[in-house]
């Protein structure tokens, strides 16, 4: 109450023990005195700005301190669902003294972009994390499994450390002729940029052969670079090796300049992302499509020869969906396949879950295992099984092997993991792989 025209501060009366009785239930609670110390000075000096200043000085790192703790990012963060993570939690840790430059937390983010989708302050971890990682890489603070991938990419031009001369070995069993521009440099409509996992990984090679058969049947004029192709390296960039990415870009552009083509088509959403967003920043512009975007408008020309009779659910790749807004082309292809019944998982489209492979996560399962209860790919497999699907369909080269491993490790071997192009190929009468 005001006394003499002035408000008086309340007097705190603290008892060592007090009993409170609820007027509704009659239950009693015993409250110790420590519960009533609400008038003490807040401990402002426990917070520090040093971490934010260090991160904010980096190009791309400015937005981390914009966080005001609403927490919207946490429930949509795929890593938090299997661990303790989320941009708000990173912000809090930095606020209370965490050195993000040397912490394992730096490498857990998959740059899936779901946090940015819901953040009212536009805290952009897709820029923050690569910026900090770039400094960590320069200082040699890199997980061993990731450093090995950087070395292989630098030496061989691909993340798997394979001989560049074997880049087009998959074409031998495709059953159709695949033109290699180094041998036949005539102008071509579609330059098919195969990328690493469709070139070298056994399951990826099956999908590459399916694409070659489908494209040939539809009369698509396409060719590949073969041994001249190098990875576009977007995942390496996001993992902090910006210098390696720019060196690869110089080589890629020099190779592309030698040939005449109308469009670049790739199965890799990560390579697609770099060609659409990163290359133009440096003056290199191309007409670029994901393979589903090339084929979706052509479904009316497809001659189907087989019904597949299966229930399919689709996993949206983060870098095709959230990063680049393409959700419909893959579904157009799936719905066109005779006998396919498409069902959606609870997390799909804009809120699709992450497979764990983005931002360098493809090569960090060892580190991630120390901080999560299960791999993101295992969590996603469980969601696919809960949807009632027989087949988990994908359209990113990282995902077939990740989800097949996840199906085995979770005891869900009955779930088939197929690239969309394999399903299309099978329904057209091809081998489906």
Beta strands, then each sheet from edge to edge (+ up, - down):
strand 1: 17-21
strand 2: 28-32
strand 3: 179-180
strand 4: 188-193
strand 5: 222-224
strand 6: 261-266
strand 7: 288-290
strand 8: 310-314
strand 9: 340-343
strand 10: 391-394
strand 11: 416-419
sheet 1: 1+ 2-
sheet 2: 3+ 5+ 4+ 6+ 7+
sheet 3: 9+ 8+ 10+ 11+
end
